[in-house]
Amino acid sequence: MKYVALVYYQEGIINAMSEKEWHDLNQECIAGVERFSAQEKYLGGQPLQPTETATTVRVRDGEVIVSDGPFAETKEQLAGFYLLEAADLNEALQLASRIPPARFGSIEVRPTRELPPKDE
């Protein structure tokens, strides 16, 4: 089964890191992806640019509304995601616990779902 591990942390904590601390964290993430890949658990993923680069799109009553920034103000911001292959939720949680930014924030784990077949 496929699970998405959404990585959240407070950008302020990351922004306060030294260049070496930031570099080391990124190297840990790269090594983690390599381990997950070797175990055939990593299907994809990507870190995200900071929330200041976000743009939110909403459609209300047919009108497209575009605004700068993330959808909601929260203590932790979405920083990236991993797409993982796991036998069950327990394995997905175990894998998520090994994602390095979990030390600074949280990892939300959610099973994916398939869309139904296209109508003929």
Buried (B, 14 or more C-beta within 10 A) or exposed (E): EBBBBBBBBBBEEBEEEEEEEEEEBEEBBEEBBEEBEEEEBBBEBEEEEEBEEBEEEEEEEEEEEEEEEBEEEEEBBBBBBBBBBBEEEEBBBEBBEBBBBBEBBBBBBEEEEEEEEEEE
